[in-house]
Amino acid sequence: MHPIYDKLSRIGFLSRSYTFKFLFIAFLGIHVPLIGLLVFVLLATGIISTGAILLITLILTLAATAATLLTLNGLLAPLRQSQRTLQEFLNDQELPQLPTHYHDEAGQLMQHIQLTLTELNNVLEEKKDLTALLSHDLRTPLRNVQTYAGMIQDQALSPDEIKEFAEAITESAREQQQILENILEILRMDYLFQDGNRREATPLQPLIEEVMQTMGPLASHKQIRLSTQLNFTGDVQVHSDLFKQVLKNLVSNAIKFSHAGSEVSMLIQRQQHQTIIEVTDKGIGFDADTAEQLFDRFTRSGRRGTAGEPSTGLGLYLSRKIIRHQQGDLQAYSADTGKGATFTISLN
């Protein structure tokens, strides 16, 4: 950033107003010649000629005007940088790194541009992922269906071979259906994110009770016990529908990867001005090095549940995205494979 704008932004009474910076510099530019002339008259000895006064006035006026114009040009730096950044993004799709620590109107403009372009870039990357998914992953099972169906039509096969090919067709169709459901889920979440920043005070206790009650039958089916420890029962600022979806995803995953007869617990507490929600299981766990990979879109770290339940590799990706839209974070921890896992939501 231009040093003039940066230095003026460090002055307390100028730091939060872009307009006041301009007015302050204009005020100095107008009055510096007058102040300088007064100082000259007061310090001068003897009689001062009219010509000398006019010359000094002219010199001070020109110097003040030049300094004022130079300073005002420096103050325009944030606007020029914002315009240049937008142009570069439009031309080259290059994500900028605008300064976001200034607090006046120009600083807020740069913050908003940075945030908007970052989100737009994320959307473009996600659309690229979807395009790749449609162009490759979606065609593969369809090609398999066509291949197996053609083999059944063109060859004299035994009943066992026909059954084998039919099962392969069924599996390919199931895989294609799962991919389509993943895509629809992404599109549905993108629609919800349009108002995802709408947060409101939401009581935790009834929301947690509803989630655990909804997950009860799924846990009972696998003979898994659900437990809740509410050390904090206040409100949280969230989009309630999206937040409820995250909790359901985490509890559902914990059940999926837990063994029959074990326990899935949820702990809610308040720590250092944050609301902490931990969902813990005693299931198959994971290698600590793969923790971040679990949150990748269509992660390859996904595994089947303890009862053979399929994993789309999408739930945790969407869950973290939702929580971060709610000004929070979602992290995963496991001591090692076979030692259970804990997923922690932190809300400011």
Phi, psi and omega in degrees: 000150181301135184299327181296311179297319181297315183291319178295329180288345179271353178275125189311304187284353178255351192292333188252006180224114177290320179297318182295329176300314180297314181296321180296315179294320178296320178300313179296319181298326180283321190264342179300316178300320179296315179296317179297320178295318178299318179297319180297316181295318182291325184271343183289145178253142179084190182276133180260128180283157178299321180298320180295319179297316180296320181295314179297319179299317180296315181298313181295321179296314179296318180295317180294320179297315179298315180295321180295314180297320178296318180292317178296324176298321176294325180291338179279356183305316180300323180291318179295320180292322178296316179296318180294321180296315179298318181295318179295322179293319180293322184279317189243358185053036179267120183289125183278170173230075180285148175294137183237017184257003177272149190247358180274187185298321178293321177297318178295323176299315179295322177299315181294321178296315180299314180296315182296314181292325177296315179294320178296319178297320177297319178297316179298320178295321179293322178293325175297319178299316180296320178298316178297321180296316181291322185281337183241295187296325183284329181281332184298307179296327178295319177297322178296318178300314180298319182295310181295320179296320178295322179294322178294322182287322191267347185238151175275106187247153175284161178304323180294320179292320177298319179297320180296316180292324179295321177294322177295321177296317179299317180294320178295320178294320177297319179297318179294321178297320180295319178297316179298320179295323176299314180297315179297324179294319178298314180296322179294318179293322177299323177294317180294328181292345178299327175242023183294340178278357178282102181249149179214158180296119184237121177297131184286317190301308179296328180293316179296316180299321179294317180297312182294325177293321179294323181278351183306308181301321179297318179293318180298324180299328179259010180058046179247137182267132176258137178222152181225135175237108183260095174270351176220127184237019181281199181262155171233147179270098183215167166276108194300318182294315179293319181294321178298321178298321178297312180300320178297319179298315183293316179293319178299317178297318180299319177294317183302320186258016177257155179270152178303138179089357180266189186230142171243124185239153175233127180244129178239125180210170180246126181222123173047055176066016176237147171267124183248128177237120181244128174250117188237138174231170179242037187267218191284343177060197179197164176293134183302330182290343183261006186303312182291329180295335179298335184265003177288150175294128182052049184303144175275359179273000180292145180225164176285153180289176183293342176251021178084012181296137179287156177234127183276341185072021185242330188301314182290325176301312180292324181297314179295321179299318179297311183297319180291331172292337180265019178064035178228198179211158179227124182233156180239145178217139172211137179295324178176174177302131179087001184245025176077179183211154175229129175247125189244124173260131176242122181242132179282000000 
